[in-house]
Amino acid sequence: MKRQTRDLLLLRKDEVRDKISIEMEIAVLNNLLQNVETTTALCVAYELIDLNRFKIFHDHLSVSKALKPNAIKPFQFLVNRN
């Protein structure tokens, strides 16, 4: 799997500017974000509201199909469960 590159802004309260601890903290944050930013986690956090059929879909298959480009029909909405 290809590693994703990203820009992270790290704000710290401590005054110690140890480069090794900063690099280690960035590596841990990258690992945490890679585990959280998966399709499975996204499907758990969202639900599909279909006003054409007056239904709310919570299942993984319906939400993952709606996440594809140009897959959402009119009056279908992806809503965050939070």
Rosetta blueprint (number, residue, H / E / L):
1 M L
2 K L
3 R L
4 Q L
5 T L
6 R L
7 D L
8 L L
9 L L
10 L L
11 L L
12 R L
13 K L
14 D L
15 E L
16 V L
17 R L
18 D L
19 K H
20 I H
21 S H
22 I H
23 E H
24 M H
25 E H
26 I H
27 A H
28 V H
29 L H
30 N H
31 N H
32 L H
33 L H
34 Q H
35 N H
36 V H
37 E L
38 T L
39 T H
40 T H
41 A H
42 L H
43 C H
44 V H
45 A H
46 Y E
47 E E
48 L E
49 I E
50 D E
51 L L
52 N L
53 R L
54 F L
55 K E
56 I E
57 F E
58 H L
59 D L
60 H H
61 L H
62 S H
63 V H
64 S H
65 K H
66 A H
67 L L
68 K L
69 P L
70 N L
71 A L
72 I L
73 K L
74 P L
75 F L
76 Q E
77 F E
78 L E
79 V E
80 N E
81 R L
82 N L
